Amino acid sequence: MRPARSAMLLAVVAGLLLSPAVAGAAPLVAARPDPEAELKKLTLEAKKLNERYRGQVQSLEETRVQASKATTNAKGLKRALTEAEKEIVRFAQTSYMSGPLDNGGLLGFQGDGAIALSQAATMSYLASQRAVQLDRIKDLVKRAKTAEETADAKIVKLKQDIADLKRQRVRIEKLLAKYGFQTPSGSGGLTPRTVTMRNLVLQNFPMPYGYGCLRPGDPGDHGSGRACDFMMSTGGRVPTAEALERGNRLAQWAIDNSNRLGVMYIIWQQKYYDVRTGAGWRLMSDRGGNTANHIDHVHISMF
């Protein structure tokens, strides 16, 4: 390509990308810590804390999930912005190759009228597409910037939660020492504490939809024999009013008897109550379905 032609194409692309509509894109290329690397490091720290505190700390896991979702969203929007900018470059090339023909040129054109009209229609189409593309870029810039800020805030929150739990180490370790460490015993694969809790629940609450405790291979409390799920419906359905009331009573019973039985945390109706943090009920972000969100069952984990 001749130097003059290259310079002209560069000017077209620059005019598109440096338009006021996309002037806000500059902050996206500014140097910033790699959020994925930071999240990976914090996830490892959270894992160590979970192991030290004998099971997943729900407040910590909740913040980690939110940070992960926000980071993934920011990455996806940044990728979409990069692709949109490539489309702008391709569009600029197409605009240049189509050749200039404004209204004045069309009126004075002496050649084939069909060619002239076709070229004019092409330029009109490209002009409209330019506006569409620039609007899209502007929207992506705004969304990507917001997503990055959200991801950064979630990562900061995860750092704060980890630091807060570390500060509570003495209190939490006293709580762990109070109950001691139990291993599964007997053919059921449950700890004695879990067996006691399960039996008392079955004595005090009807279970028309069943329950489940041991889940071999599960990396969490079900796998170690320290948790049970008490179903309030089947097939992932939302519980009836009667079943919802029974689930509410069961969750409160677990809280009221947590000190006596050694209950570590409860999850129910997309909320969690962690005895270790003493923070009361906290909302859990959407995990993708009624069962994952614990809408249809009460989960009780033991120390």
C-alpha positions in Angstrom: 0.0 0.0 0.0 1.4 3.4 -1.0 2.4 5.7 1.9 -0.3 8.3 1.1 -3.0 5.7 1.0 -1.8 4.2 4.3 -1.8 7.6 6.0 -5.3 8.3 4.8 -6.6 4.9 6.1 -4.9 5.5 9.4 -6.6 8.9 9.6 -10.0 7.3 9.0 -9.4 4.7 11.7 -8.2 7.4 14.2 -11.2 9.5 13.4 -13.5 6.7 14.3 -11.7 5.5 17.4 -11.0 8.9 18.8 -14.5 10.1 18.2 -16.1 11.9 21.2 -18.4 8.9 21.4 -15.5 6.6 22.4 -13.2 9.1 24.1 -13.9 7.4 27.4 -12.1 4.3 26.3 -8.7 5.5 27.5 -9.1 4.3 31.1 -9.6 0.8 29.9 -6.0 0.5 28.8 -4.5 2.1 31.9 -2.3 -0.2 33.9 -4.1 -2.0 36.7 -3.5 -5.2 38.7 -4.5 -8.4 37.1 -7.9 -9.1 38.8 -7.8 -12.8 37.8 -4.3 -13.3 39.4 -5.4 -11.4 42.5 -8.6 -13.5 42.8 -6.6 -16.7 42.4 -4.3 -15.6 45.2 -7.1 -14.6 47.5 -9.0 -17.9 46.7 -6.0 -19.8 48.0 -5.9 -17.7 51.2 -9.7 -18.3 51.6 -9.1 -22.1 51.2 -6.5 -22.1 53.9 -8.8 -20.2 56.3 -11.6 -22.7 55.5 -9.3 -25.5 56.4 -8.2 -23.9 59.6 -11.7 -23.1 60.6 -12.9 -26.7 59.8 -15.2 -26.0 56.9 -16.3 -23.4 54.4 -16.8 -20.0 56.0 -20.1 -19.0 54.3 -19.5 -15.2 54.4 -16.0 -15.7 52.9 -17.4 -18.1 50.2 -20.2 -15.6 49.3 -17.7 -12.8 48.8 -15.4 -15.0 46.7 -18.3 -16.1 44.5 -19.3 -12.5 44.0 -15.7 -11.5 43.2 -15.4 -14.4 40.7 -18.6 -13.5 38.9 -17.7 -9.8 38.7 -14.2 -10.6 37.4 -15.6 -13.0 34.8 -18.1 -10.3 33.7 -15.4 -7.6 33.4 -13.2 -10.0 31.4 -16.1 -10.8 29.0 -17.0 -7.1 28.4 -13.4 -6.2 27.8 -13.2 -9.0 25.2 -16.3 -7.7 23.6 -14.9 -4.2 23.5 -11.7 -5.5 21.8 -13.8 -7.3 19.1 -15.9 -4.2 18.6 -12.8 -2.1 18.1 -11.6 -4.6 15.5 -15.0 -4.2 13.7 -14.5 -0.4 13.7 -11.1 -0.9 12.0 -12.7 -3.2 9.4 -15.4 -0.7 8.8 -12.9 2.1 8.3 -11.1 0.0 5.7 -14.4 -0.7 3.9 -15.4 3.0 4.0 -12.0 4.0 2.5 -12.0 1.3 -0.2 -15.5 2.3 -1.3 -14.2 5.6 -2.4 -15.5 9.1 -1.6 -18.7 10.3 -3.3 -20.7 13.0 -1.6 -23.9 14.6 -2.8 -22.1 17.2 -4.8 -20.0 14.6 -6.5 -23.1 12.6 -7.3 -24.9 15.5 -9.0 -21.9 16.3 -11.2 -21.1 12.6 -12.0 -20.8 12.1 -15.8 -20.3 8.3 -15.9 -22.6 5.3 -15.4 -25.6 6.5 -13.3 -26.2 3.1 -11.8 -22.7 2.9 -10.5 -23.0 6.4 -9.0 -26.3 5.5 -7.3 -24.9 2.3 -6.0 -21.8 4.0 -4.6 -24.0 6.7 -3.0 -26.2 4.0 -1.4 -23.1 2.3 -0.1 -21.7 5.4 1.5 -25.1 6.2 3.1 -25.2 2.7 4.5 -21.7 2.9 5.8 -22.5 6.3 7.4 -25.4 4.8 9.3 -23.3 1.8 10.3 -20.6 4.1 11.6 -23.2 5.7 14.0 -24.4 2.2 15.1 -20.9 1.0 15.7 -19.9 4.1 17.6 -23.0 3.9 19.8 -22.1 0.2 20.5 -18.5 1.1 21.4 -19.7 3.9 23.7 -22.1 1.5 25.5 -19.4 -1.2 25.8 -16.9 1.3 27.2 -19.4 2.4 29.9 -20.3 -1.2 30.8 -16.7 -2.4 30.8 -15.6 0.4 33.0 -18.5 -0.2 35.5 -17.7 -4.0 35.4 -14.0 -3.4 36.2 -14.9 -1.1 39.1 -17.3 -3.7 40.4 -14.7 -6.4 40.1 -12.1 -4.3 41.9 -14.6 -3.5 44.7 -15.5 -7.2 45.2 -11.8 -8.1 45.3 -11.2 -5.4 47.9 -14.1 -6.8 49.9 -12.7 -10.3 49.7 -9.4 -9.0 51.1 -11.2 -7.3 53.9 -13.2 -10.4 54.8 -10.0 -12.5 54.9 -8.3 -9.9 57.1 -11.4 -9.7 59.4 -11.5 -13.5 59.8 -7.8 -13.6 60.6 -8.4 -11.0 63.3 -11.2 -13.3 64.7 -8.8 -16.3 64.8 -8.5 -16.5 68.6 -12.3 -16.4 69.2 -13.0 -18.9 66.4 -10.2 -21.3 67.5 -11.7 -21.2 71.0 -15.0 -22.2 69.5 -13.3 -25.0 67.5 -11.5 -26.2 70.7 -14.8 -26.3 72.6 -16.3 -28.9 70.3 -13.1 -30.8 69.4 -12.5 -32.5 66.1 -14.6 -35.5 65.2 -14.0 -38.1 62.5 -16.8 -40.2 60.9 -17.5 -43.5 62.7 -19.7 -46.5 62.0 -21.1 -47.7 58.7 -23.0 -44.5 58.1 -19.9 -42.4 57.5 -21.1 -39.6 59.7 -19.5 -38.0 62.8 -21.2 -38.7 66.1 -22.2 -35.0 66.4 -23.9 -35.2 63.0 -25.7 -38.4 63.9 -27.1 -36.8 67.1 -28.3 -33.7 65.1 -29.9 -35.9 62.4 -31.7 -38.1 64.9 -33.1 -35.1 66.9 -34.3 -33.5 63.7 -36.1 -36.6 62.6 -37.6 -36.9 66.1 -38.9 -33.3 66.1 -39.8 -32.7 62.4 -41.7 -34.7 59.9 -39.7 -35.4 56.7 -42.1 -36.3 53.9 -39.6 -35.4 51.2 -36.6 -37.2 52.8 -33.1 -36.1 53.7 -29.5 -36.8 52.8 -26.3 -36.6 54.7 -23.2 -38.4 53.5 -22.1 -37.6 50.0 -18.9 -39.6 49.1 -16.4 -37.6 47.1 -18.0 -34.2 48.0 -15.1 -31.8 48.9 -17.3 -30.1 51.6 -19.0 -31.1 54.8 -21.2 -33.7 53.1 -18.1 -35.6 52.1 -16.6 -35.5 55.6 -19.8 -36.7 57.2 -20.6 -33.4 58.9 -23.7 -32.1 57.1 -27.2 -33.1 56.3 -29.8 -31.7 53.8 -33.4 -31.8 55.0 -35.7 -31.6 51.9 -38.8 -29.4 52.0 -39.9 -30.3 48.4 -38.9 -32.6 45.5 -37.6 -31.9 42.0 -36.2 -28.5 42.9 -39.7 -27.1 43.4 -40.5 -24.1 45.6 -41.8 -25.4 48.9 -45.5 -25.1 49.8 -46.5 -22.7 52.5 -46.7 -25.6 55.0 -43.3 -26.9 54.0 -41.8 -23.4 54.1 -43.1 -22.9 57.6 -41.6 -26.2 58.6 -38.2 -25.3 57.1 -38.3 -22.0 59.0 -38.9 -23.8 62.2 -36.1 -26.3 61.5 -33.6 -23.5 60.7 -34.5 -21.6 63.9 -34.3 -24.9 65.9 -30.8 -25.4 64.6 -29.8 -21.9 65.6 -31.4 -22.2 69.1 -29.6 -25.5 69.7 -26.3 -24.6 68.0 -24.4 -24.2 71.2 -25.6 -27.5 72.7 -25.2 -29.6 69.5 -22.2 -28.0 67.8 -24.0 -26.6 64.7 -21.5 -24.7 62.6 -23.8 -23.1 60.0 -27.2 -23.3 58.4 -28.3 -22.5 54.8 -31.9 -22.0 53.9 -33.9 -20.0 51.4 -30.8 -18.4 49.8 -29.5 -17.2 53.2 -26.8 -18.5 55.5 -26.2 -18.3 59.2 -22.6 -19.0 60.3 -22.1 -19.5 64.0 -18.3 -18.9 63.6 -18.8 -15.3 62.4 -21.7 -14.4 64.6 -23.1 -12.2 61.9 -26.7 -13.5 61.8 -28.6 -14.3 58.6 -26.9 -13.1 55.4 -28.2 -13.2 51.9 -26.5 -15.6 49.5 -26.1 -14.6 45.8 -27.9 -16.6 43.1 -26.1 -19.9 42.5 -28.2 -20.9 39.6 -31.3 -22.8 40.8 -33.6 -23.7 43.7 -31.5 -26.5 45.0 -28.2 -24.7 44.6 -29.8 -21.7 46.4 -31.1 -24.0 49.1 -34.7 -22.9 48.4 -35.9 -26.5 48.6 -33.9 -27.8 51.6 -32.4 -26.8 54.9 -28.6 -27.5 55.1 -27.1 -28.0 58.5 -23.3 -28.4 59.0 -21.7 -29.4 62.2 -18.3 -28.6 63.8 
